[in-house]
Amino acid sequence: LKSNGAVVGWGYSYYATPPNGLSGVTAIAAGSHHSLALKSDGTVICWGAGTTNTGTTPNLGQSIVPAGLSGVRKVSAGFGHTVVLKSDGTVQAWGLNRTGQCNVPVGLAGVLAVSAGETHTLAVRGDRSVVCWGSNQNGQRNVPASLGAVQFAAAGGYHNIAIRSTGTVACWGHNFSG
């Protein structure tokens, strides 16, 4: 993301090359086979796999922006799903949903941040607690009881990491590599 709001991508061009004329971008995210941009007007532009069936990559719907989506303030991309945080504190997700990673918990509101992992999603609530949904194959939904209030949290492939309000770090989920 350039300082003038333009986006430059590299890698496999179908997934990485942004649409011509894309400007006014304030945030970007990249998934496994798709990319997305948040524009200054609160709309989202997606490109890459998910718009059509191309080659060996199936259409998972991760690049098909839901009709009427607006008021977005944060974006995140997982392996085959997309999640956004709207300005009203609600969350919307779409795309591959084999493990429930797009099934936003009923009543989830007042969210401050979202992050999409490989097959799960997490959110930081207004009270600084963390909620996770989707796959729990590696314990990535098992938010530690001792976590406490967090300042920041991010979903990885099969794990999560959080910075507590105390400045300490907590991780949970896949830990086969330490």
Secondary structure, 3 states (H helix, E strand, C coil): CCCCCCCCCCCCHHHHCCCCCCCCEEEEEECCCEEEEEECCCCEEEEECCCCCECCECCCCCCCCCCCCCCEEEEEECCCEEEEEECCCCEEEEECCCCCCCCCCCCCCCEEEEEECCCEEEEEECCCCEEEEECCCCCCCCCCCCCCCEEEEEECCCEEEEEECCCCEEEEECCCCC
